[in-house]
Amino acid sequence: MLHSKIKTIRHRVGKNHYLIIQIFQSASAKAFSGNVLASNAVNVKIYKSAKRK
């Protein structure tokens, strides 16, 4: 993984709240001999935070 940038935006339409996650990634792999795999996969976990009083 060379570079990873995550941008989150909260958006509201009426009573509905939406969370938009934009993920920008780049990966590269090099080898002198053999096979190389450059994966651009991502795991996202979303947790609901406790409401502040």
PDBQT receptor file of N, H, CA, C and O in Angstrom, charges set to zero:
ATOM      1  N   MET A   1       0.855  -1.173   0.000  1.00  0.00    +0.000 N 
ATOM      2  CA  MET A   1       0.000   0.000   0.000  1.00  0.00    +0.000 C 
ATOM      3  C   MET A   1       0.900   1.235   0.000  1.00  0.00    +0.000 C 
ATOM      4  O   MET A   1       1.691   1.435   0.922  1.00  0.00    +0.000 OA
ATOM      5  N   LEU A   2       0.777   2.031  -1.005  1.00  0.00    +0.000 N 
ATOM      6  H   LEU A   2       0.134   1.867  -1.754  1.00  0.00    +0.000 HD
ATOM      7  CA  LEU A   2       1.578   3.237  -1.098  1.00  0.00    +0.000 C 
ATOM      8  C   LEU A   2       0.905   4.433  -0.463  1.00  0.00    +0.000 C 
ATOM      9  O   LEU A   2       1.530   5.193   0.277  1.00  0.00    +0.000 OA
ATOM     10  N   HIS A   3      -0.370   4.595  -0.757  1.00  0.00    +0.000 N 
ATOM     11  H   HIS A   3      -0.878   3.978  -1.359  1.00  0.00    +0.000 HD
ATOM     12  CA  HIS A   3      -1.055   5.812  -0.325  1.00  0.00    +0.000 C 
ATOM     13  C   HIS A   3      -2.509   5.481   0.003  1.00  0.00    +0.000 C 
ATOM     14  O   HIS A   3      -3.152   4.707  -0.705  1.00  0.00    +0.000 OA
ATOM     15  N   SER A   4      -3.013   6.066   1.065  1.00  0.00    +0.000 N 
ATOM     16  H   SER A   4      -2.490   6.695   1.640  1.00  0.00    +0.000 HD
ATOM     17  CA  SER A   4      -4.402   5.854   1.456  1.00  0.00    +0.000 C 
ATOM     18  C   SER A   4      -4.959   7.164   2.005  1.00  0.00    +0.000 C 
ATOM     19  O   SER A   4      -4.358   7.780   2.885  1.00  0.00    +0.000 OA
ATOM     20  N   LYS A   5      -6.097   7.582   1.488  1.00  0.00    +0.000 N 
ATOM     21  H   LYS A   5      -6.585   7.081   0.773  1.00  0.00    +0.000 HD
ATOM     22  CA  LYS A   5      -6.752   8.800   1.950  1.00  0.00    +0.000 C 
ATOM     23  C   LYS A   5      -8.232   8.509   2.115  1.00  0.00    +0.000 C 
ATOM     24  O   LYS A   5      -8.866   7.962   1.213  1.00  0.00    +0.000 OA
ATOM     25  N   ILE A   6      -8.782   8.872   3.259  1.00  0.00    +0.000 N 
ATOM     26  H   ILE A   6      -8.267   9.317   3.992  1.00  0.00    +0.000 HD
ATOM     27  CA  ILE A   6     -10.191   8.622   3.558  1.00  0.00    +0.000 C 
ATOM     28  C   ILE A   6     -10.880   9.950   3.823  1.00  0.00    +0.000 C 
ATOM     29  O   ILE A   6     -10.391  10.778   4.590  1.00  0.00    +0.000 OA
ATOM     30  N   LYS A   7     -12.016  10.137   3.181  1.00  0.00    +0.000 N 
ATOM     31  H   LYS A   7     -12.413   9.463   2.557  1.00  0.00    +0.000 HD
ATOM     32  CA  LYS A   7     -12.786  11.364   3.325  1.00  0.00    +0.000 C 
ATOM     33  C   LYS A   7     -14.207  10.969   3.726  1.00  0.00    +0.000 C 
ATOM     34  O   LYS A   7     -14.847  10.180   3.030  1.00  0.00    +0.000 OA
ATOM     35  N   THR A   8     -14.703  11.507   4.834  1.00  0.00    +0.000 N 
ATOM     36  H   THR A   8     -14.182  12.148   5.399  1.00  0.00    +0.000 HD
ATOM     37  CA  THR A   8     -16.060  11.199   5.288  1.00  0.00    +0.000 C 
ATOM     38  C   THR A   8     -16.901  12.466   5.262  1.00  0.00    +0.000 C 
ATOM     39  O   THR A   8     -16.443  13.549   5.623  1.00  0.00    +0.000 OA
ATOM     40  N   ILE A   9     -18.141  12.299   4.826  1.00  0.00    +0.000 N 
ATOM     41  H   ILE A   9     -18.513  11.418   4.533  1.00  0.00    +0.000 HD
ATOM     42  CA  ILE A   9     -19.078  13.413   4.728  1.00  0.00    +0.000 C 
ATOM     43  C   ILE A   9     -20.394  12.982   5.363  1.00  0.00    +0.000 C 
ATOM     44  O   ILE A   9     -20.909  11.906   5.061  1.00  0.00    +0.000 OA
ATOM     45  N   ARG A  10     -20.931  13.810   6.233  1.00  0.00    +0.000 N 
ATOM     46  H   ARG A  10     -20.512  14.685   6.478  1.00  0.00    +0.000 HD
ATOM     47  CA  ARG A  10     -22.257  13.561   6.794  1.00  0.00    +0.000 C 
ATOM     48  C   ARG A  10     -23.264  14.404   6.032  1.00  0.00    +0.000 C 
ATOM     49  O   ARG A  10     -23.072  15.603   5.832  1.00  0.00    +0.000 OA
ATOM     50  N   HIS A  11     -24.334  13.758   5.613  1.00  0.00    +0.000 N 
ATOM     51  H   HIS A  11     -24.490  12.784   5.775  1.00  0.00    +0.000 HD
ATOM     52  CA  HIS A  11     -25.322  14.419   4.765  1.00  0.00    +0.000 C 
ATOM     53  C   HIS A  11     -26.714  14.136   5.327  1.00  0.00    +0.000 C 
ATOM     54  O   HIS A  11     -26.990  13.022   5.771  1.00  0.00    +0.000 OA
ATOM     55  N   ARG A  12     -27.572  15.123   5.309  1.00  0.00    +0.000 N 
ATOM     56  H   ARG A  12     -27.347  16.028   4.949  1.00  0.00    +0.000 HD
ATOM     57  CA  ARG A  12     -28.920  14.956   5.860  1.00  0.00    +0.000 C 
ATOM     58  C   ARG A  12     -29.953  15.318   4.813  1.00  0.00    +0.000 C 
ATOM     59  O   ARG A  12     -29.882  16.376   4.189  1.00  0.00    +0.000 OA
ATOM     60  N   VAL A  13     -30.910  14.428   4.631  1.00  0.00    +0.000 N 
ATOM     61  H   VAL A  13     -30.967  13.568   5.138  1.00  0.00    +0.000 HD
ATOM     62  CA  VAL A  13     -32.041  14.676   3.741  1.00  0.00    +0.000 C 
ATOM     63  C   VAL A  13     -33.296  14.424   4.561  1.00  0.00    +0.000 C 
ATOM     64  O   VAL A  13     -33.624  13.276   4.862  1.00  0.00    +0.000 OA
ATOM     65  N   GLY A  14     -33.995  15.485   4.920  1.00  0.00    +0.000 N 
ATOM     66  H   GLY A  14     -33.728  16.417   4.676  1.00  0.00    +0.000 HD
ATOM     67  CA  GLY A  14     -35.175  15.337   5.768  1.00  0.00    +0.000 C 
ATOM     68  C   GLY A  14     -34.769  14.840   7.142  1.00  0.00    +0.000 C 
ATOM     69  O   GLY A  14     -33.925  15.445   7.803  1.00  0.00    +0.000 OA
ATOM     70  N   LYS A  15     -35.375  13.725   7.579  1.00  0.00    +0.000 N 
ATOM     71  H   LYS A  15     -36.061  13.234   7.042  1.00  0.00    +0.000 HD
ATOM     72  CA  LYS A  15     -35.023  13.128   8.863  1.00  0.00    +0.000 C 
ATOM     73  C   LYS A  15     -33.929  12.072   8.727  1.00  0.00    +0.000 C 
ATOM     74  O   LYS A  15     -33.435  11.560   9.732  1.00  0.00    +0.000 OA
ATOM     75  N   ASN A  16     -33.553  11.746   7.504  1.00  0.00    +0.000 N 
ATOM     76  H   ASN A  16     -33.954  12.162   6.689  1.00  0.00    +0.000 HD
ATOM     77  CA  ASN A  16     -32.556  10.703   7.271  1.00  0.00    +0.000 C 
ATOM     78  C   ASN A  16     -31.147  11.286   7.268  1.00  0.00    +0.000 C 
ATOM     79  O   ASN A  16     -30.885  12.316   6.649  1.00  0.00    +0.000 OA
ATOM     80  N   HIS A  17     -30.244  10.602   7.977  1.00  0.00    +0.000 N 
ATOM     81  H   HIS A  17     -30.457   9.765   8.480  1.00  0.00    +0.000 HD
ATOM     82  CA  HIS A  17     -28.839  10.992   8.039  1.00  0.00    +0.000 C 
ATOM     83  C   HIS A  17     -28.026   9.962   7.268  1.00  0.00    +0.000 C 
ATOM     84  O   HIS A  17     -28.216   8.759   7.447  1.00  0.00    +0.000 OA
ATOM     85  N   TYR A  18     -27.120  10.428   6.411  1.00  0.00    +0.000 N 
ATOM     86  H   TYR A  18     -26.965  11.406   6.266  1.00  0.00    +0.000 HD
ATOM     87  CA  TYR A  18     -26.292   9.556   5.606  1.00  0.00    +0.000 C 
ATOM     88  C   TYR A  18     -24.825   9.846   5.884  1.00  0.00    +0.000 C 
ATOM     89  O   TYR A  18     -24.431  10.998   6.070  1.00  0.00    +0.000 OA
ATOM     90  N   LEU A  19     -24.034   8.803   5.910  1.00  0.00    +0.000 N 
ATOM     91  H   LEU A  19     -24.354   7.867   5.759  1.00  0.00    +0.000 HD
ATOM     92  CA  LEU A  19     -22.594   8.915   6.061  1.00  0.00    +0.000 C 
ATOM     93  C   LEU A  19     -21.953   8.430   4.768  1.00  0.00    +0.000 C 
ATOM     94  O   LEU A  19     -22.100   7.266   4.394  1.00  0.00    +0.000 OA
ATOM     95  N   ILE A  20     -21.249   9.318   4.092  1.00  0.00    +0.000 N 
ATOM     96  H   ILE A  20     -21.130  10.263   4.396  1.00  0.00    +0.000 HD
ATOM     97  CA  ILE A  20     -20.612   9.001   2.823  1.00  0.00    +0.000 C 
ATOM     98  C   ILE A  20     -19.116   8.845   3.082  1.00  0.00    +0.000 C 
ATOM     99  O   ILE A  20     -18.479   9.749   3.623  1.00  0.00    +0.000 OA
ATOM    100  N   ILE A  21     -18.558   7.699   2.694  1.00  0.00    +0.000 N 
ATOM    101  H   ILE A  21     -19.076   6.965   2.254  1.00  0.00    +0.000 HD
ATOM    102  CA  ILE A  21     -17.140   7.423   2.895  1.00  0.00    +0.000 C 
ATOM    103  C   ILE A  21     -16.490   7.288   1.522  1.00  0.00    +0.000 C 
ATOM    104  O   ILE A  21     -16.868   6.426   0.728  1.00  0.00    +0.000 OA
ATOM    105  N   GLN A  22     -15.512   8.147   1.252  1.00  0.00    +0.000 N 
ATOM    106  H   GLN A  22     -15.206   8.847   1.897  1.00  0.00    +0.000 HD
ATOM    107  CA  GLN A  22     -14.752   8.070   0.015  1.00  0.00    +0.000 C 
ATOM    108  C   GLN A  22     -13.345   7.606   0.370  1.00  0.00    +0.000 C 
ATOM    109  O   GLN A  22     -12.674   8.215   1.203  1.00  0.00    +0.000 OA
ATOM    110  N   ILE A  23     -12.901   6.521  -0.270  1.00  0.00    +0.000 N 
ATOM    111  H   ILE A  23     -13.446   6.027  -0.947  1.00  0.00    +0.000 HD
ATOM    112  CA  ILE A  23     -11.590   5.943   0.009  1.00  0.00    +0.000 C 
ATOM    113  C   ILE A  23     -10.760   5.996  -1.265  1.00  0.00    +0.000 C 
ATOM    114  O   ILE A  23     -11.166   5.486  -2.309  1.00  0.00    +0.000 OA
ATOM    115  N   PHE A  24      -9.597   6.620  -1.162  1.00  0.00    +0.000 N 
ATOM    116  H   PHE A  24      -9.268   7.034  -0.314  1.00  0.00    +0.000 HD
ATOM    117  CA  PHE A  24      -8.674   6.715  -2.289  1.00  0.00    +0.000 C 
ATOM    118  C   PHE A  24      -7.418   5.939  -1.909  1.00  0.00    +0.000 C 
ATOM    119  O   PHE A  24      -6.771   6.251  -0.910  1.00  0.00    +0.000 OA
ATOM    120  N   GLN A  25      -7.070   4.916  -2.716  1.00  0.00    +0.000 N 
ATOM    121  H   GLN A  25      -7.596   4.663  -3.528  1.00  0.00    +0.000 HD
ATOM    122  CA  GLN A  25      -5.930   4.068  -2.413  1.00  0.00    +0.000 C 
ATOM    123  C   GLN A  25      -5.105   3.818  -3.659  1.00  0.00    +0.000 C 
ATOM    124  O   GLN A  25      -5.612   3.866  -4.780  1.00  0.00    +0.000 OA
ATOM    125  N   SER A  26      -3.847   3.555  -3.449  1.00  0.00    +0.000 N 
ATOM    126  H   SER A  26      -3.436   3.516  -2.538  1.00  0.00    +0.000 HD
ATOM    127  CA  SER A  26      -2.985   3.112  -4.538  1.00  0.00    +0.000 C 
ATOM    128  C   SER A  26      -2.015   2.075  -3.992  1.00  0.00    +0.000 C 
ATOM    129  O   SER A  26      -1.516   2.209  -2.875  1.00  0.00    +0.000 OA
ATOM    130  N   ALA A  27      -1.752   1.046  -4.781  1.00  0.00    +0.000 N 
ATOM    131  H   ALA A  27      -2.158   0.938  -5.688  1.00  0.00    +0.000 HD
ATOM    132  CA  ALA A  27      -0.843  -0.021  -4.379  1.00  0.00    +0.000 C 
ATOM    133  C   ALA A  27       0.003  -0.426  -5.575  1.00  0.00    +0.000 C 
ATOM    134  O   ALA A  27      -0.439  -0.348  -6.721  1.00  0.00    +0.000 OA
ATOM    135  N   SER A  28       1.219  -0.858  -5.292  1.00  0.00    +0.000 N 
ATOM    136  H   SER A  28       1.577  -0.922  -4.361  1.00  0.00    +0.000 HD
ATOM    137  CA  SER A  28       2.093  -1.347  -6.354  1.00  0.00    +0.000 C 
ATOM    138  C   SER A  28       2.952  -2.466  -5.789  1.00  0.00    +0.000 C 
ATOM    139  O   SER A  28       3.153  -2.570  -4.579  1.00  0.00    +0.000 OA
ATOM    140  N   ALA A  29       3.456  -3.302  -6.693  1.00  0.00    +0.000 N 
ATOM    141  H   ALA A  29       3.294  -3.218  -7.676  1.00  0.00    +0.000 HD
ATOM    142  CA  ALA A  29       4.312  -4.419  -6.288  1.00  0.00    +0.000 C 
ATOM    143  C   ALA A  29       5.355  -4.662  -7.365  1.00  0.00    +0.000 C 
ATOM    144  O   ALA A  29       5.085  -4.518  -8.558  1.00  0.00    +0.000 OA
ATOM    145  N   LYS A  30       6.563  -5.038  -6.921  1.00  0.00    +0.000 N 
ATOM    146  H   LYS A  30       6.783  -5.155  -5.953  1.00  0.00    +0.000 HD
ATOM    147  CA  LYS A  30       7.657  -5.318  -7.852  1.00  0.00    +0.000 C 
ATOM    148  C   LYS A  30       8.396  -6.566  -7.396  1.00  0.00    +0.000 C 
ATOM    149  O   LYS A  30       8.462  -6.864  -6.203  1.00  0.00    +0.000 OA
ATOM    150  N   ALA A  31       8.946  -7.285  -8.353  1.00  0.00    +0.000 N 
ATOM    151  H   ALA A  31       8.892  -7.043  -9.322  1.00  0.00    +0.000 HD
ATOM    152  CA  ALA A  31       9.763  -8.457  -8.041  1.00  0.00    +0.000 C 
ATOM    153  C   ALA A  31      10.736  -8.699  -9.185  1.00  0.00    +0.000 C 
ATOM    154  O   ALA A  31      10.421  -8.460 -10.351  1.00  0.00    +0.000 OA
ATOM    155  N   PHE A  32      11.913  -9.174  -8.831  1.00  0.00    +0.000 N 
ATOM    156  H   PHE A  32      12.169  -9.368  -7.884  1.00  0.00    +0.000 HD
ATOM    157  CA  PHE A  32      12.887  -9.519  -9.870  1.00  0.00    +0.000 C 
ATOM    158  C   PHE A  32      12.530 -10.858 -10.509  1.00  0.00    +0.000 C 
ATOM    159  O   PHE A  32      12.737 -11.058 -11.706  1.00  0.00    +0.000 OA
ATOM    160  N   SER A  33      11.993 -11.771  -9.703  1.00  0.00    +0.000 N 
ATOM    161  H   SER A  33      11.825 -11.608  -8.730  1.00  0.00    +0.000 HD
ATOM    162  CA  SER A  33      11.565 -13.055 -10.245  1.00  0.00    +0.000 C 
ATOM    163  C   SER A  33      10.396 -13.560  -9.412  1.00  0.00    +0.000 C 
ATOM    164  O   SER A  33      10.342 -13.330  -8.204  1.00  0.00    +0.000 OA
ATOM    165  N   GLY A  34       9.463 -14.247 -10.055  1.00  0.00    +0.000 N 
ATOM    166  H   GLY A  34       9.507 -14.434 -11.037  1.00  0.00    +0.000 HD
ATOM    167  CA  GLY A  34       8.310 -14.798  -9.359  1.00  0.00    +0.000 C 
ATOM    168  C   GLY A  34       7.078 -13.956  -9.571  1.00  0.00    +0.000 C 
ATOM    169  O   GLY A  34       7.075 -13.020 -10.371  1.00  0.00    +0.000 OA
ATOM    170  N   ASN A  35       6.023 -14.300  -8.841  1.00  0.00    +0.000 N 
ATOM    171  H   ASN A  35       6.025 -15.060  -8.191  1.00  0.00    +0.000 HD
ATOM    172  CA  ASN A  35       4.733 -13.625  -8.969  1.00  0.00    +0.000 C 
ATOM    173  C   ASN A  35       4.554 -12.596  -7.855  1.00  0.00    +0.000 C 
ATOM    174  O   ASN A  35       5.008 -12.788  -6.727  1.00  0.00    +0.000 OA
ATOM    175  N   VAL A  36       3.892 -11.518  -8.199  1.00  0.00    +0.000 N 
ATOM    176  H   VAL A  36       3.524 -11.362  -9.115  1.00  0.00    +0.000 HD
ATOM    177  CA  VAL A  36       3.636 -10.447  -7.235  1.00  0.00    +0.000 C 
ATOM    178  C   VAL A  36       2.172 -10.041  -7.350  1.00  0.00    +0.000 C 
ATOM    179  O   VAL A  36       1.628  -9.951  -8.451  1.00  0.00    +0.000 OA
ATOM    180  N   LEU A  37       1.543  -9.798  -6.211  1.00  0.00    +0.000 N 
ATOM    181  H   LEU A  37       1.985  -9.871  -5.317  1.00  0.00    +0.000 HD
ATOM    182  CA  LEU A  37       0.143  -9.377  -6.181  1.00  0.00    +0.000 C 
ATOM    183  C   LEU A  37       0.040  -8.043  -5.447  1.00  0.00    +0.000 C 
ATOM    184  O   LEU A  37       0.453  -7.929  -4.293  1.00  0.00    +0.000 OA
ATOM    185  N   ALA A  38      -0.507  -7.041  -6.117  1.00  0.00    +0.000 N 
ATOM    186  H   ALA A  38      -0.842  -7.134  -7.054  1.00  0.00    +0.000 HD
ATOM    187  CA  ALA A  38      -0.755  -5.739  -5.487  1.00  0.00    +0.000 C 
ATOM    188  C   ALA A  38      -2.246  -5.642  -5.216  1.00  0.00    +0.000 C 
ATOM    189  O   ALA A  38      -3.047  -5.541  -6.146  1.00  0.00    +0.000 OA
ATOM    190  N   SER A  39      -2.616  -5.671  -3.956  1.00  0.00    +0.000 N 
ATOM    191  H   SER A  39      -1.965  -5.753  -3.201  1.00  0.00    +0.000 HD
ATOM    192  CA  SER A  39      -4.027  -5.662  -3.576  1.00  0.00    +0.000 C 
ATOM    193  C   SER A  39      -4.468  -4.248  -3.232  1.00  0.00    +0.000 C 
ATOM    194  O   SER A  39      -3.754  -3.509  -2.554  1.00  0.00    +0.000 OA
ATOM    195  N   ASN A  40      -5.635  -3.889  -3.700  1.00  0.00    +0.000 N 
ATOM    196  H   ASN A  40      -6.215  -4.490  -4.251  1.00  0.00    +0.000 HD
ATOM    197  CA  ASN A  40      -6.205  -2.574  -3.418  1.00  0.00    +0.000 C 
ATOM    198  C   ASN A  40      -7.472  -2.731  -2.589  1.00  0.00    +0.000 C 
ATOM    199  O   ASN A  40      -8.373  -1.897  -2.664  1.00  0.00    +0.000 OA
ATOM    200  N   ALA A  41      -7.543  -3.802  -1.796  1.00  0.00    +0.000 N 
ATOM    201  H   ALA A  41      -6.810  -4.480  -1.734  1.00  0.00    +0.000 HD
ATOM    202  CA  ALA A  41      -8.728  -4.087  -0.995  1.00  0.00    +0.000 C 
ATOM    203  C   ALA A  41      -8.737  -3.237   0.270  1.00  0.00    +0.000 C 
ATOM    204  O   ALA A  41      -7.700  -2.756   0.726  1.00  0.00    +0.000 OA
ATOM    205  N   VAL A  42      -9.934  -3.067   0.822  1.00  0.00    +0.000 N 
ATOM    206  H   VAL A  42     -10.777  -3.457   0.452  1.00  0.00    +0.000 HD
ATOM    207  CA  VAL A  42     -10.071  -2.264   2.039  1.00  0.00    +0.000 C 
ATOM    208  C   VAL A  42     -11.144  -2.889   2.928  1.00  0.00    +0.000 C 
ATOM    209  O   VAL A  42     -12.132  -3.438   2.440  1.00  0.00    +0.000 OA
ATOM    210  N   ASN A  43     -10.934  -2.797   4.237  1.00  0.00    +0.000 N 
ATOM    211  H   ASN A  43     -10.131  -2.352   4.634  1.00  0.00    +0.000 HD
ATOM    212  CA  ASN A  43     -11.924  -3.240   5.221  1.00  0.00    +0.000 C 
ATOM    213  C   ASN A  43     -12.450  -2.001   5.935  1.00  0.00    +0.000 C 
ATOM    214  O   ASN A  43     -11.672  -1.177   6.417  1.00  0.00    +0.000 OA
ATOM    215  N   VAL A  44     -13.768  -1.874   5.999  1.00  0.00    +0.000 N 
ATOM    216  H   VAL A  44     -14.400  -2.543   5.607  1.00  0.00    +0.000 HD
ATOM    217  CA  VAL A  44     -14.390  -0.709   6.631  1.00  0.00    +0.000 C 
ATOM    218  C   VAL A  44     -15.280  -1.183   7.764  1.00  0.00    +0.000 C 
ATOM    219  O   VAL A  44     -16.138  -2.043   7.568  1.00  0.00    +0.000 OA
ATOM    220  N   LYS A  45     -15.078  -0.627   8.940  1.00  0.00    +0.000 N 
ATOM    221  H   LYS A  45     -14.380   0.072   9.098  1.00  0.00    +0.000 HD
ATOM    222  CA  LYS A  45     -15.941  -0.898  10.084  1.00  0.00    +0.000 C 
ATOM    223  C   LYS A  45     -16.555   0.420  10.525  1.00  0.00    +0.000 C 
ATOM    224  O   LYS A  45     -15.853   1.416  10.702  1.00  0.00    +0.000 OA
ATOM    225  N   ILE A  46     -17.865   0.418  10.701  1.00  0.00    +0.000 N 
ATOM    226  H   ILE A  46     -18.436  -0.390  10.557  1.00  0.00    +0.000 HD
ATOM    227  CA  ILE A  46     -18.578   1.635  11.124  1.00  0.00    +0.000 C 
ATOM    228  C   ILE A  46     -19.183   1.367  12.493  1.00  0.00    +0.000 C 
ATOM    229  O   ILE A  46     -19.958   0.429  12.677  1.00  0.00    +0.000 OA
ATOM    230  N   TYR A  47     -18.813   2.207  13.446  1.00  0.00    +0.000 N 
ATOM    231  H   TYR A  47     -18.183   2.969  13.296  1.00  0.00    +0.000 HD
ATOM    232  CA  TYR A  47     -19.351   2.104  14.801  1.00  0.00    +0.000 C 
ATOM    233  C   TYR A  47     -20.208   3.326  15.085  1.00  0.00    +0.000 C 
ATOM    234  O   TYR A  47     -19.861   4.442  14.697  1.00  0.00    +0.000 OA
ATOM    235  N   LYS A  48     -21.318   3.113  15.756  1.00  0.00    +0.000 N 
ATOM    236  H   LYS A  48     -21.600   2.207  16.071  1.00  0.00    +0.000 HD
ATOM    237  CA  LYS A  48     -22.164   4.218  16.149  1.00  0.00    +0.000 C 
ATOM    238  C   LYS A  48     -21.670   4.744  17.495  1.00  0.00    +0.000 C 
ATOM    239  O   LYS A  48     -21.635   4.013  18.484  1.00  0.00    +0.000 OA
ATOM    240  N   SER A  49     -21.296   6.003  17.519  1.00  0.00    +0.000 N 
ATOM    241  H   SER A  49     -21.324   6.597  16.715  1.00  0.00    +0.000 HD
ATOM    242  CA  SER A  49     -20.754   6.577  18.747  1.00  0.00    +0.000 C 
ATOM    243  C   SER A  49     -21.893   6.916  19.709  1.00  0.00    +0.000 C 
ATOM    244  O   SER A  49     -23.033   7.145  19.304  1.00  0.00    +0.000 OA
ATOM    245  N   ALA A  50     -21.546   6.938  20.977  1.00  0.00    +0.000 N 
ATOM    246  H   ALA A  50     -20.621   6.752  21.306  1.00  0.00    +0.000 HD
ATOM    247  CA  ALA A  50     -22.531   7.270  22.012  1.00  0.00    +0.000 C 
ATOM    248  C   ALA A  50     -22.911   8.739  21.915  1.00  0.00    +0.000 C 
ATOM    249  O   ALA A  50     -22.080   9.589  21.596  1.00  0.00    +0.000 OA
ATOM    250  N   LYS A  51     -24.152   9.020  22.190  1.00  0.00    +0.000 N 
ATOM    251  H   LYS A  51     -24.827   8.330  22.449  1.00  0.00    +0.000 HD
ATOM    252  CA  LYS A  51     -24.618  10.413  22.126  1.00  0.00    +0.000 C 
ATOM    253  C   LYS A  51     -24.076  11.193  23.312  1.00  0.00    +0.000 C 
ATOM    254  O   LYS A  51     -24.069  10.716  24.447  1.00  0.00    +0.000 OA
ATOM    255  N   ARG A  52     -23.628  12.391  23.021  1.00  0.00    +0.000 N 
ATOM    256  H   ARG A  52     -23.634  12.778  22.099  1.00  0.00    +0.000 HD
ATOM    257  CA  ARG A  52     -23.063  13.253  24.074  1.00  0.00    +0.000 C 
ATOM    258  C   ARG A  52     -24.170  13.992  24.790  1.00  0.00    +0.000 C 
ATOM    259  O   ARG A  52     -25.165  14.402  24.191  1.00  0.00    +0.000 OA
ATOM    260  N   LYS A  53     -23.976  14.150  26.077  1.00  0.00    +0.000 N 
ATOM    261  H   LYS A  53     -23.168  13.817  26.563  1.00  0.00    +0.000 HD
ATOM    262  CA  LYS A  53     -24.986  14.848  26.881  1.00  0.00    +0.000 C 
ATOM    263  C   LYS A  53     -24.662  16.310  27.011  1.00  0.00    +0.000 C 
ATOM    264  O   LYS A  53     -25.404  17.052  27.655  1.00  0.00    +0.000 OA
TER     265      LYS A  53
